[in-house]
Amino acid sequence: MKTISIVAKPHGEQVRQTLEKVCYFLSGKDVDILFEEKAANVMGVAPTDHEEIREKSDLVIVLGGDGTLISAARLLGSKETPVLGVNLGRLGFLTETRVDEVINSLDDFLNDDYKLEKRMKLHCHIEEEGLKTLEIEVLNDVVINKSDLARIIEMDVYIDGDFVNRYRADGLIISTPTGSTAYNLAAGGPIVHPETETIIISPICPHALTNRPIVVNDSSHIEIKLRSRDENVSITYDGQVWRSIDPAMTISVKKAKSPTVLVVPKNKNYYSLLREKLGWGDS
């Protein structure tokens, strides 16, 4: 272990307290610490550029919520650098380590006593006039949304070149298993175990109630072609990157070549996590 990078959301006193605790612990270890810009601002130190974090990190510590971890995964790109997510947010499906567990988790990691999970990502690009644009990888989902309140979108979906369905809906979610507990769940899609390598397609408020979510093989190549001509339509990646799209574009989605690697609690029980986060069994 040589270099540990820290990514943090910038707000909240708990962020500073946890950062200081982590830095104090690591100061007694033979490691270099790199700070992404927002974490650097909290600590009042010089930030490290993303390329250096991507190339040098042996571990990335994320202090925040799931959104902060998703940003860190995008920063790492195709690098399979382990990510330790410390939950300073609310739900915390991805940032599973509690604040009071962070030092023990770091100590275990430095002593090679830890558990890793590989989470598949999706690779998406847009084709326009034969050219690929906006190539991006997502950990949770790709979402096609209507921008006009009273309109619905009409979309043709193809899998491996075969026509699947023409959806008339408020939108469409293409999700990883990790993202199944995000927007997909809110839209009525299934919960899929995060280590299951599948892709979920969920229409948002479909016009026909028989249009239900489907789960397909992770080797599938999904293409979405807009048929709507006048409506304003947008595409969102992991809820963080947005752009408008038009009918001349084809959205292409498939499994990414590399996963995001998470450091998870050794005693992790996914079903216990579901019960805790979703309130199952509460009277």
Buried (B, 14 or more C-beta within 10 A) or exposed (E): BEBBBBBBBBEBEEBBEBBEBBBEBBEEEEBBBBBBBBBBEBBEEEBBEBEEBBEBBBBBBBBBBBBBBBBBBBBBBEBEBBBBBBBBBEBBBBBBBEBEBBBEBBEBBBEEEBEEBBBBBBBBBBBBEEEEEBEBBBBBBBBBBBEEEEBBBBBBBBBEEEEBBEBBBBBBBBBBBBBBBBBBBEBEBBBBEBEEBBBBBBBBEBEEEEBEBBBBEBEBEBBBBBEBEEBBBBBBBBBEEEEEBEBEBBBBBBBBEBBBBBBBBEEEEBEEBBEEBBEEEEE
